[in-house]
Every structure is written in structure tokens, then in C-alpha cells.
Amino acid sequence: MDAGINAQAEASQRARILPPLRVPTAVDEANHRIANNLQVLLNLVAAEARETEDAAGRAALERTMNRLGAIAAVHRHLHVADTGNSIDLGTYLHELCAHLQESLPHHRTLLVSLDRVEVSAETAASLGMLAVELVINACKHAYPADCPGAVALSLSAVAGQARLTVEDKGCGRPRLAGQPGLGSLLIDATVKRLNAIAVWEQASPGTRFNLYLNLHPH
């Protein structure tokens, strides 16, 4: 009898100490389905890229993979952090750059310096895809294919304004004739959607892209 009472007391004490188990909600189930669907899409695009012999087609599919990866990373951060619609852009971009580095040739290095900047999930997703385009463009065009080179990405915030910078020390931004490519169109559309200011600069040597974003728009 005493043993039974003691066991009940111990169980009651553990229940008071241990946090209650969280019951999965409909939102949790929806997040799980979204994550699974994104992973399926990534796997399908990766399979297509492996089977594509055309270099241009394979490069396009690899860019699509990186764009999907940017969206998946935002979703993962929101789900794990459970901070509502707010996300630390610096942490998110750090994870995104680590993912990108794995897909780059060994002689292309990403250098990151990222401060903590809180933004909405929608803004983070847009800036993530923008960073992907800028980094891939720099890795592809800034240096000769077989020459080593680094691309730097930095994020800072001063007086309510965030600055995102992508910079290389390569041959400079070429002046392209004809219609702009999909990457350039995506960059321009993202800047416009965020109501941000974008400035291209000659870094002497290389190219520097600065994006200025008001964190507290009126």
C-alpha cells in the first residue's frame, strides 16, 4: 500500500516538474505537409538536373533548387523558432549561405558578416532569393571559371535601415546587351516589391551591390 502511494506521489511530482506534452495542432500538420512538399519538389528538380546533359538547362535547374531552398529555409526557421511572423534575417542568411557553399566549386568561397536584423517572413524569403541570385551571379561571372575567388555577403542595420551587401573582387559587372536574364529580372522585381533602394558600385576591383531597406516603413 505504501509503495503504491509513493509511486503515485512520485508520478505527481514528475508531472509538476516536467512540462506538459505539446499536442500537435492543425498548423503543425500543415507545416509538416508544406515541408514534405518542398522536399519532394527539391528532390524532383535535383533528379532532373542530374539527368540533364545541357549545361545551360542544368544551371537553370540548379538555380531553381537554390530558390526553393531559400523558401524552405524560411519555413523551417518559422516552424522551429515559433516566433510568429518574425525571423532573424542574419541567422537565416547564414544558414542559406552554408547551403549555397555546399553547392559551389571548392575554389569559390563565401565570406559572411551578418548582424541580427528582425524582419517579416515574407521579407526574409524575398531577401533570401535575392541573395541567392546575387551570390550565384558573382560566383559565375566575377572570376574566370578555373580561378579561385571569394564572394562576400554582409548585413547590418543602422538607424532603422538595413543594408545588405554582396561584393566580389573580380572583373567587374559587365554591360549586357539585349534583354536582361531571369536573374536580373528577379533582382529588379524583388527590389521594387520591397520598396528598397539598390545601388551597383565598382569596387575596384570587382563589383559591389548594396540594398537599403527601411525596417520601419510608414
C-alpha positions in Angstrom: 0.0 0.0 0.0 2.8 2.4 1.0 4.6 1.5 -2.2 1.6 2.4 -4.3 1.1 5.7 -2.6 4.8 6.5 -3.0 4.6 5.7 -6.7 1.6 7.9 -7.2 3.4 10.7 -5.3 6.5 10.4 -7.5 4.4 10.4 -10.6 2.5 13.5 -9.4 5.8 15.2 -8.6 7.2 14.4 -12.1 4.1 15.8 -13.7 4.6 19.1 -11.8 8.3 19.3 -12.8 8.1 18.2 -16.4 6.4 20.5 -19.0 3.2 19.1 -20.4 3.5 17.4 -23.8 2.5 19.7 -26.7 -0.4 18.4 -28.7 0.1 18.8 -32.4 -2.3 21.4 -33.9 -3.7 21.8 -37.4 -1.0 24.4 -38.0 1.7 21.9 -37.1 0.2 19.3 -39.5 0.0 22.0 -42.3 3.7 22.9 -41.6 4.7 19.3 -41.8 2.9 18.9 -45.2 4.5 22.1 -46.6 8.0 20.9 -45.5 7.4 17.5 -47.1 6.1 19.1 -50.4 9.1 21.4 -50.6 11.4 18.5 -50.1 9.7 16.5 -52.8 10.0 19.4 -55.2 13.7 19.8 -54.3 14.3 16.1 -54.9 12.4 16.2 -58.3 14.4 19.2 -59.5 17.6 17.6 -58.3 16.8 14.4 -60.3 16.1 16.4 -63.4 19.3 18.4 -63.0 21.3 15.1 -62.8 19.7 13.8 -65.9 20.1 17.0 -68.0 23.1 16.9 -70.3 22.7 20.5 -71.5 24.9 22.8 -69.3 22.5 25.8 -69.6 19.5 23.7 -68.7 21.3 22.1 -65.8 22.4 25.5 -64.5 18.8 26.8 -64.7 17.5 23.8 -62.7 20.3 24.3 -60.1 19.1 27.9 -59.6 15.6 26.7 -59.2 16.8 24.3 -56.5 18.5 27.2 -54.7 15.4 29.3 -54.9 13.3 26.5 -53.4 15.9 26.0 -50.8 15.6 29.7 -49.8 11.9 29.3 -49.3 12.3 26.0 -47.4 14.8 27.6 -45.1 12.4 30.4 -44.2 9.7 27.9 -43.5 12.0 25.8 -41.3 13.1 28.9 -39.3 9.5 29.9 -38.6 8.4 26.4 -37.6 11.4 25.7 -35.3 11.6 29.2 -33.7 7.9 29.5 -33.2 8.2 33.3 -33.2 5.1 34.1 -35.3 5.8 36.0 -38.5 9.2 37.5 -37.3 12.5 36.0 -38.3 16.2 36.8 -37.7 17.5 37.7 -41.1 21.1 37.3 -40.1 20.7 33.7 -38.8 18.6 32.8 -41.8 21.1 34.2 -44.3 23.9 32.4 -42.5 22.1 29.0 -42.9 21.3 29.9 -46.6 25.0 30.7 -47.3 26.1 27.4 -45.7 23.7 25.6 -48.0 25.0 27.6 -51.0 28.6 26.9 -50.2 28.0 23.2 -50.4 26.8 23.6 -54.0 29.7 25.8 -55.1 33.0 24.6 -56.5 35.8 24.3 -53.9 37.6 27.4 -55.3 34.6 29.6 -54.7 34.3 30.8 -51.1 31.5 32.7 -49.3 32.6 35.2 -46.7 29.7 36.3 -44.4 29.3 39.0 -41.8 25.7 39.1 -40.6 24.2 41.2 -37.8 20.9 40.3 -36.1 18.0 42.0 -38.0 14.4 41.1 -37.4 12.2 41.2 -40.5 8.9 39.5 -41.5 9.0 36.0 -43.1 7.8 37.4 -46.4 10.7 40.0 -46.4 13.2 37.3 -45.4 12.1 35.0 -48.2 12.4 37.8 -50.8 15.9 38.8 -49.5 16.9 35.2 -49.4 16.1 34.6 -53.0 17.8 38.0 -53.9 21.0 36.9 -52.0 20.9 33.6 -53.9 20.8 35.3 -57.3 23.5 37.8 -56.4 25.9 35.2 -55.0 25.4 32.8 -57.9 25.8 35.6 -60.4 29.1 36.7 -58.7 30.4 33.2 -58.5 29.7 32.6 -62.2 30.7 35.9 -63.8 33.1 37.7 -61.5 36.1 35.3 -62.0 37.4 33.1 -64.7 35.9 29.6 -64.3 39.1 27.9 -63.1 40.4 30.8 -61.0 39.8 31.0 -57.2 37.7 33.8 -55.9 35.6 34.8 -52.9 32.2 36.5 -52.7 31.3 38.5 -49.5 27.9 38.9 -48.1 27.2 41.3 -45.2 24.2 42.5 -43.3 24.0 45.5 -41.0 21.3 47.8 -39.5 21.7 51.4 -38.6 19.0 53.9 -37.6 16.1 51.8 -38.7 17.6 50.9 -42.1 19.1 47.5 -43.1 21.9 47.3 -45.6 22.6 44.0 -47.5 25.8 43.9 -49.4 27.2 41.4 -51.9 30.7 42.0 -53.2 33.4 40.3 -55.2 36.9 41.2 -56.3 36.6 40.0 -59.8 36.4 41.6 -63.3 33.6 44.0 -62.6 30.0 44.0 -63.7 29.6 43.5 -67.5 27.3 45.7 -69.5 24.9 43.2 -71.1 23.3 43.9 -74.4 19.8 42.8 -75.3 17.1 41.5 -72.9 18.1 41.0 -69.3 18.1 37.4 -68.0 15.8 35.9 -65.5 18.2 36.5 -62.6 18.4 40.3 -63.4 14.6 40.5 -63.7 14.2 38.7 -60.4 16.6 41.1 -58.6 14.8 44.2 -60.0 11.4 42.8 -59.2 12.5 42.0 -55.6 13.9 45.4 -55.0 10.7 47.0 -56.3 8.5 44.8 -54.2 10.4 45.6 -51.0 10.3 49.3 -51.9 14.1 49.3 -51.3 17.0 51.1 -52.9 19.6 49.2 -54.8 23.0 50.6 -55.8 25.6 48.9 -58.0 29.1 50.1 -57.5 32.5 49.4 -59.0 34.6 48.0 -56.1 37.9 48.5 -57.9 38.5 45.6 -58.4 35.2 43.8 -58.6 31.5 44.8 -58.1 29.5 45.7 -55.0 25.7 45.5 -54.7 24.1 47.4 -51.8 20.4 47.2 -50.9 19.0 49.6 -48.5 15.7 48.6 -46.8 13.6 50.7 -44.4 12.8 48.4 -41.4 10.0 50.7 -40.1 8.1 51.9 -43.2 5.4 54.5 -42.5 
